[in-house]
Amino acid sequence: MSDFLLLLGVALCALSLVAAIVSVLMTRAPRGAAILLVAGILSLALAAWVEPGSVGFDRIPQAMDRVLP
């Protein structure tokens, strides 16, 4: 469960960066990017709460190996 939450949080945070860049280039307020970033941070926080020590840059490749076949 924490592996899935870790990957979900990383993906949402990465998507928020792309959404923020697109919003700024279109001269719009990056509201969607902010929502994605908050959702990603909450997902990472939940992963850390479910399994302490499961969140970190070194854990991402291991989580991908366990979640994605």
C-alpha positions in Angstrom: 0.0 0.0 0.0 2.7 2.5 0.9 4.6 1.7 -2.4 1.5 2.6 -4.4 1.0 5.8 -2.4 4.6 6.7 -2.8 4.4 6.3 -6.6 1.1 8.1 -6.7 2.5 11.0 -4.8 5.5 11.3 -7.0 3.4 11.2 -10.1 1.0 13.8 -8.9 3.8 16.1 -7.9 5.5 15.7 -11.3 2.2 16.4 -13.0 1.7 19.5 -10.9 5.0 20.9 -12.2 3.9 20.3 -15.8 0.5 21.9 -15.1 2.1 24.9 -13.5 4.4 25.5 -16.5 1.5 25.2 -18.9 -0.7 27.5 -16.7 2.0 30.2 -16.6 2.6 30.0 -20.3 -1.1 30.4 -20.9 -1.1 33.3 -18.4 -3.6 31.6 -16.2 -3.6 31.0 -12.4 -2.1 27.6 -11.7 -5.0 26.4 -9.6 -5.1 22.9 -11.0 -1.3 22.6 -10.4 -1.8 23.6 -6.8 -4.5 21.0 -6.3 -2.3 18.3 -7.9 0.6 19.4 -5.7 -1.5 19.2 -2.5 -2.9 15.8 -3.5 0.7 14.5 -4.1 2.0 15.8 -0.8 -1.0 14.3 1.0 -0.3 11.0 -0.7 3.3 11.1 0.3 2.4 12.0 3.9 -0.1 9.1 4.0 2.5 6.7 2.7 4.9 7.9 5.4 2.2 7.5 8.0 1.2 4.0 6.9 4.8 2.7 6.9 7.3 5.0 8.5 10.6 5.2 6.6 8.9 4.2 3.3 9.3 7.6 1.6 12.5 8.8 0.1 14.3 9.2 -3.2 16.1 5.9 -2.8 12.7 4.0 -2.3 11.2 5.1 -5.6 13.0 2.5 -7.8 12.3 -0.3 -5.3 8.6 0.7 -5.2 8.4 0.7 -8.9 9.8 -2.8 -9.0 7.3 -4.1 -6.5 4.2 -2.3 -8.0 4.9 -2.5 -11.7 5.5 -6.0 -13.1 
